Amino acid sequence: MAPTARTAPHREEHLVIELVKAHGTGNDFVLLPDRLDQHVLDVALTVAVCDRRFGIGGDGAIRVAPARADTGADVFMDYRNADGSLAEMCGNGVRCVAKLALDRGWVDGDEIAVDTRAGVKQVTVTERHDDGTVATVRVHMGSAHVGQRVEVDVSPLTRARAAPGSHAGIIAEPPAMPGEDAAAGAAVTAEHRTLEVLAVSLGNPHAVVVVGSDPAALDAVPLAAWSAAVAAHPAFPDGANVEAVAVPDPATVHGRIHERGSGETLASGTGASAMAVAAAALGHARRASTVRLPGGDLRVDWREDGEVTVTGPAETVATGTLDPGWLARATASSRRSAPAERELRGTQRDAQPDAPQPQQPSGL
């Protein structure tokens, strides 16, 4: 049972909040270094800093804090999605956290243990820039659990697309399904359509759809609509990150991802892992493959013992501090529109959602 939310303590106005803008293959984050464990990353602060027009902008916010007791880790990754919801972990975010801590000398050497709500992740530097800062790392993501194949109803029950140039009344206009001409007029239809998704867990839930071998087919996928359908399915009570993949050859997997609480992103470490694992489990790819995402490539290895590793870059874009006046106004505004944590799962550093219970493989 997921823990209930608690009220965040008063944010001391005199505390300066430092920020680091970073990304891993285009999956971007606002990092809040908090080595003294002074700050509270709540819904209001997360929503404010992740706003791309009125804040810093990011797919999520991460408070980099001391590791929790008895974990044996070096740092804690306190991560929230852009909408303020807690997330178990994020593979690209882990790389960015590791880079920050290693570049700042919080941890010596080329290895670091990052505490996440999905367990401790071991990270190893695989490449450094000429100035000695971290360029690329390999993350031990933990074991992948392949669940059952699930049929998800994506029937366009109220599709009503007017002919080009028409302003006829439209009940709903979801994106075109693969194979449909989005520009052409279409009658309302109740044609029954289902997707077969494969459930995969890497400490957080994923639903993977293989659309074929042609990567160009991914452009036509209505990923947001598919994600909404998956979120409504009883097999995914907490929703899921939804990935559409195409596998042109056994060594390469192309994909797009729609993340819970963030929407479609350019990349995802756990998403890339789920894509590679699903493609291999379904017989389309090898256990070691390059996953090509809109934000760049990640190397994924699914070992025979079930462990998954992801190798990819982490980049620091900017550093600075949050203006105290802006912070007070922006968080007050966010709290008015998102009171009482919006029942978004969990609390701050003591939150640890129940481990996902993957369903047993079926027909794999």
C-alpha positions as CSV (number, residue, x, y, z in Angstrom):
1,M,0.0,0.0,0.0
2,A,1.4,3.4,-1.0
3,P,2.2,5.8,1.8
4,T,-0.1,8.8,2.3
5,A,1.2,12.3,1.6
6,R,2.3,14.5,4.4
7,T,2.2,18.3,4.6
8,A,5.5,19.8,3.5
9,P,7.2,21.8,6.2
10,H,7.5,25.6,5.8
11,R,10.1,26.6,3.3
12,E,12.6,28.9,5.0
13,E,12.8,32.1,2.9
14,H,16.4,32.7,3.8
15,L,17.6,29.4,2.3
16,V,19.2,29.8,-1.1
17,I,18.2,27.0,-3.4
18,E,20.8,26.1,-5.9
19,L,19.9,24.6,-9.3
20,V,21.6,22.7,-12.0
21,K,19.9,22.2,-15.4
22,A,21.0,18.8,-16.9
23,H,19.9,16.3,-19.4
24,G,20.5,12.7,-20.5
25,T,19.8,12.3,-24.3
26,G,17.4,15.2,-24.2
27,N,15.5,14.0,-21.1
28,D,16.0,17.1,-19.0
29,F,15.8,17.8,-15.3
30,V,16.2,20.6,-12.8
31,L,18.6,19.2,-10.2
32,L,18.6,20.8,-6.7
33,P,21.8,19.9,-4.9
34,D,21.0,19.5,-1.2
35,R,24.0,18.0,0.5
36,L,22.9,19.3,3.9
37,D,19.4,17.9,3.5
38,Q,17.8,21.4,4.0
39,H,15.2,21.6,1.3
40,V,11.8,20.1,0.6
41,L,10.9,19.0,-2.9
42,D,7.1,19.2,-2.9
43,V,4.5,19.4,-5.6
44,A,4.5,23.2,-5.7
45,L,8.2,23.6,-6.1
46,T,8.4,20.8,-8.7
47,V,5.6,22.3,-10.8
48,A,7.1,25.8,-10.6
49,V,10.6,24.9,-11.6
50,C,9.6,22.4,-14.4
51,D,7.3,25.0,-16.1
52,R,9.0,25.6,-19.5
53,R,7.7,29.2,-19.9
54,F,7.4,30.5,-16.3
55,G,10.1,28.4,-14.7
56,I,13.3,26.7,-15.6
57,G,11.8,23.9,-17.6
58,G,12.2,20.2,-17.3
59,D,10.7,16.7,-17.5
60,G,11.2,16.4,-13.8
61,A,12.9,17.8,-10.7
62,I,15.5,15.9,-8.6
63,R,16.7,16.8,-5.2
64,V,20.2,15.4,-4.7
65,A,20.4,14.7,-1.0
66,P,22.3,12.5,1.5
67,A,21.4,8.8,1.1
68,R,18.7,7.4,3.3
69,A,19.7,5.4,6.4
70,D,20.8,1.7,5.9
71,T,20.9,1.9,2.1
72,G,24.7,1.9,1.9
73,A,24.4,4.5,-1.0
74,D,26.3,7.7,-1.6
75,V,23.4,10.0,-2.5
76,F,19.6,10.0,-2.6
77,M,17.7,10.8,-5.8
78,D,14.5,12.5,-4.6
79,Y,12.6,12.6,-7.9
80,R,9.3,14.0,-9.0
81,N,7.8,14.1,-12.5
82,A,7.0,17.5,-14.0
83,D,3.4,17.4,-12.6
84,G,4.7,16.9,-9.1
85,S,3.9,13.2,-8.8
86,L,6.5,11.0,-7.2
87,A,8.4,8.5,-9.5
88,E,10.2,5.4,-8.4
89,M,13.3,6.3,-10.4
90,C,14.5,7.5,-13.8
91,G,17.4,6.1,-15.7
92,N,18.4,9.3,-17.4
93,G,18.0,11.2,-14.1
94,V,20.3,8.7,-12.3
95,R,23.0,9.4,-14.8
96,C,22.6,13.2,-14.2
97,V,22.7,12.7,-10.4
98,A,25.8,10.6,-10.7
99,K,27.5,13.2,-12.9
100,L,26.7,16.0,-10.4
101,A,28.0,14.2,-7.4
102,L,31.2,12.9,-9.1
103,D,32.0,16.2,-10.8
104,R,31.7,18.0,-7.5
105,G,33.9,15.5,-5.7
106,W,31.2,14.3,-3.3
107,V,32.3,10.8,-4.2
108,D,35.9,9.9,-5.3
109,G,36.7,7.6,-8.2
110,D,34.6,6.3,-11.0
111,E,31.8,4.6,-9.2
112,I,28.8,5.8,-7.2
113,A,25.8,4.2,-5.5
114,V,22.6,6.2,-6.0
115,D,19.6,5.6,-3.7
116,T,16.3,5.7,-5.5
117,R,12.7,4.7,-4.5
118,A,13.3,1.6,-6.7
119,G,16.4,0.6,-4.8
120,V,20.1,1.5,-5.0
121,K,21.6,1.8,-8.5
122,Q,25.3,1.3,-9.1
123,V,26.7,3.7,-11.6
124,T,30.2,3.5,-13.3
125,V,31.9,6.1,-15.4
126,T,32.7,4.8,-18.8
127,E,34.1,8.1,-20.4
128,R,35.2,11.5,-19.2
129,H,35.7,14.8,-21.1
130,D,39.1,16.3,-21.5
131,D,38.5,18.5,-18.5
132,G,37.9,15.4,-16.3
133,T,34.2,15.8,-15.9
134,V,31.9,12.9,-16.5
135,A,30.7,12.3,-20.0
136,T,29.2,8.8,-20.1
137,V,28.2,6.3,-17.5
138,R,26.8,2.8,-17.2
139,V,23.9,2.3,-14.8
140,H,22.9,-1.0,-13.3
141,M,19.2,-0.7,-13.5
142,G,18.3,-3.8,-11.6
143,S,16.4,-6.8,-12.8
144,A,13.8,-6.5,-15.5
145,H,10.5,-8.4,-14.9
146,V,8.6,-9.4,-18.0
147,G,4.9,-9.6,-17.3
148,Q,2.0,-10.7,-19.4
149,R,0.7,-9.6,-22.8
150,V,-2.3,-7.3,-22.3
151,E,-4.9,-6.3,-24.8
152,V,-5.8,-2.6,-24.5
153,D,-9.0,-1.2,-26.1
154,V,-8.1,1.8,-28.2
155,S,-11.3,1.9,-30.2
156,P,-12.0,5.4,-31.6
157,L,-15.6,5.4,-30.3
158,T,-16.2,9.1,-31.0
159,R,-14.0,9.9,-33.9
160,A,-15.4,12.8,-35.9
161,R,-12.9,14.4,-38.2
162,A,-14.3,17.0,-40.6
163,A,-13.1,17.3,-44.2
164,P,-10.2,19.7,-44.8
165,G,-11.3,23.3,-44.6
166,S,-14.6,22.4,-42.9
167,H,-15.6,23.8,-39.5
168,A,-18.3,21.2,-38.8
169,G,-18.9,20.4,-35.2
170,I,-16.5,17.9,-33.8
171,I,-17.2,15.8,-30.7
172,A,-13.6,14.6,-30.4
173,E,-10.6,14.5,-32.7
174,P,-8.0,12.1,-31.5
175,P,-4.8,11.7,-33.5
176,A,-4.9,9.6,-36.6
177,M,-4.2,5.9,-36.0
178,P,-1.4,4.3,-38.0
179,G,-2.5,3.8,-41.6
180,E,-5.1,6.6,-41.5
181,D,-4.9,9.8,-43.5
182,A,-5.0,12.6,-40.9
183,A,-5.9,15.2,-43.6
184,A,-8.8,13.3,-45.1
185,G,-12.4,13.6,-44.0
186,A,-13.6,10.6,-42.0
187,A,-17.0,9.5,-40.8
188,V,-17.7,8.7,-37.1
189,T,-16.8,5.1,-36.5
190,A,-17.1,2.6,-33.6
191,E,-14.7,0.1,-35.1
192,H,-13.2,-2.1,-32.4
193,R,-9.5,-1.8,-32.1
194,T,-7.1,-3.3,-29.6
195,L,-3.4,-3.0,-28.9
196,E,-1.3,-5.9,-27.6
197,V,1.1,-4.4,-25.0
198,L,3.8,-6.3,-23.1
199,A,4.0,-5.4,-19.4
200,V,7.6,-4.8,-18.2
201,S,8.8,-3.6,-14.8
202,L,12.1,-2.0,-13.9
203,G,11.0,-0.8,-10.5
204,N,8.4,1.3,-12.4
205,P,5.7,0.0,-14.8
206,H,6.0,0.0,-18.5
207,A,3.7,-1.0,-21.4
208,V,5.5,-1.7,-24.6
209,V,3.9,-2.0,-28.1
210,V,5.9,-3.3,-31.1
211,V,4.5,-1.6,-34.2
212,G,6.7,-3.5,-36.7
213,S,10.1,-3.2,-38.3
214,D,9.9,0.2,-40.0
215,P,11.0,3.1,-37.7
216,A,9.0,5.5,-39.9
217,A,5.8,3.9,-38.6
218,L,6.5,5.4,-35.2
219,D,5.7,8.9,-36.5
220,A,2.0,7.9,-36.9
221,V,1.6,6.5,-33.5
222,P,-0.9,8.5,-31.3
223,L,1.2,7.9,-28.2
224,A,-0.8,10.2,-25.9
225,A,-4.0,8.5,-26.7
226,W,-2.5,5.0,-26.3
227,S,-1.1,6.1,-22.9
228,A,-4.5,7.3,-21.7
229,A,-6.0,3.9,-22.7
230,V,-3.3,2.0,-20.9
231,A,-3.8,4.2,-17.8
232,A,-7.4,3.2,-17.7
233,H,-6.7,-0.6,-18.0
234,P,-7.0,-2.6,-14.8
235,A,-3.7,-4.4,-15.5
236,F,-2.0,-1.0,-14.8
237,P,-3.6,0.3,-11.6
238,D,-0.9,3.0,-11.2
239,G,-0.7,3.8,-14.9
240,A,2.4,3.1,-16.9
241,N,5.1,4.6,-19.1
242,V,4.0,3.6,-22.6
243,E,6.6,2.9,-25.3
244,A,6.0,2.2,-29.0
245,V,8.9,0.5,-30.7
246,A,10.1,-0.6,-34.2
247,V,12.8,-3.2,-34.6
248,P,14.6,-2.9,-38.0
249,D,17.3,-5.5,-37.1
250,P,18.2,-7.6,-34.1
251,A,20.8,-5.1,-32.8
252,T,18.7,-1.9,-33.1
253,V,15.5,-0.8,-31.4
254,H,13.8,2.5,-32.3
255,G,11.3,4.0,-29.9
256,R,9.1,6.7,-28.5
257,I,8.0,7.1,-24.9
258,H,5.1,8.7,-23.1
259,E,6.0,9.0,-19.4
260,R,3.6,9.1,-16.5
261,G,3.4,12.6,-15.1
262,S,5.6,14.1,-17.8
263,G,4.0,13.3,-21.2
264,E,6.1,12.4,-24.2
265,T,9.9,12.9,-23.6
266,L,12.9,12.7,-25.9
267,A,14.4,9.8,-23.9
268,S,14.1,7.6,-20.8
269,G,16.6,5.2,-19.3
270,T,14.0,2.9,-17.8
271,G,11.9,3.3,-21.0
272,A,14.9,2.3,-23.2
273,S,15.4,-0.7,-20.9
274,A,11.8,-1.7,-21.3
275,M,11.9,-1.3,-25.0
276,A,15.0,-3.5,-25.4
277,V,13.8,-6.1,-23.0
278,A,10.4,-6.4,-24.7
279,A,11.9,-6.6,-28.1
280,A,14.2,-9.4,-27.0
281,A,11.5,-11.2,-25.0
282,L,9.2,-11.2,-28.1
283,G,12.0,-12.5,-30.3
284,H,12.6,-9.4,-32.3
285,A,16.0,-8.4,-31.0
286,R,19.1,-9.6,-29.2
287,R,19.6,-9.2,-25.5
288,A,22.2,-6.4,-26.2
289,S,21.0,-3.6,-28.5
290,T,21.2,0.0,-29.3
291,V,18.0,1.9,-28.5
292,R,17.5,4.9,-30.7
293,L,15.3,7.6,-29.2
294,P,14.4,11.1,-30.4
295,G,17.0,12.5,-28.0
296,G,19.8,10.1,-28.9
297,D,21.1,6.6,-28.5
298,L,21.4,4.4,-25.4
299,R,23.2,1.0,-25.1
300,V,21.1,-1.5,-23.3
301,D,22.3,-5.0,-22.2
302,W,19.8,-7.5,-20.7
303,R,22.0,-10.1,-19.1
304,E,21.0,-13.7,-18.7
305,D,20.6,-13.3,-15.0
306,G,17.9,-10.6,-15.7
307,E,20.0,-7.6,-14.8
308,V,19.8,-4.6,-17.1
309,T,22.5,-2.1,-17.7
310,V,22.1,1.2,-19.7
311,T,25.1,3.2,-21.0
312,G,24.6,6.8,-22.1
313,P,25.6,10.4,-21.7
314,A,24.9,13.0,-19.0
315,E,25.3,16.7,-19.6
316,T,25.3,19.8,-17.4
317,V,23.7,22.8,-19.2
318,A,23.7,25.5,-16.5
319,T,24.0,26.2,-12.8
320,G,22.5,29.0,-10.7
321,T,20.1,29.8,-7.9
322,L,16.4,30.3,-7.7
323,D,15.3,33.9,-7.1
324,P,13.7,34.0,-3.7
325,G,10.9,36.4,-4.8
326,W,10.0,34.3,-7.8
327,L,10.1,31.2,-5.7
328,A,7.7,32.5,-3.2
329,R,5.2,33.7,-5.8
330,A,5.5,30.7,-8.1
331,T,5.1,28.1,-5.4
332,A,2.2,30.0,-3.9
333,S,0.5,30.0,-7.3
334,S,1.2,26.3,-7.7
335,R,-0.2,25.5,-4.3
336,R,-3.4,27.3,-5.2
337,S,-3.9,25.2,-8.3
338,A,-2.6,22.0,-6.8
339,P,-3.6,21.9,-3.1
340,A,-2.7,19.2,-0.6
341,E,-0.3,17.4,-2.9
342,R,-3.2,16.5,-5.1
343,E,-3.1,13.0,-3.6
344,L,0.0,12.4,-5.6
345,R,1.5,9.3,-4.3
346,G,4.0,9.4,-1.4
347,T,6.0,11.9,0.5
348,Q,9.5,13.3,0.4
349,R,12.6,11.3,1.4
350,D,10.7,8.7,3.5
351,A,8.4,7.7,0.7
352,Q,9.0,4.4,-0.9
353,P,6.1,3.1,-3.0
354,D,5.4,-0.6,-2.8
355,A,7.6,-2.6,-5.1
356,P,5.7,-3.4,-8.3
357,Q,4.3,-6.9,-8.5
358,P,5.0,-8.0,-12.0
359,Q,2.6,-10.5,-13.5
360,Q,4.0,-13.8,-14.6
361,P,5.1,-14.2,-18.3
362,S,2.4,-15.5,-20.5
363,G,3.2,-17.1,-23.9
364,L,6.8,-15.8,-24.0
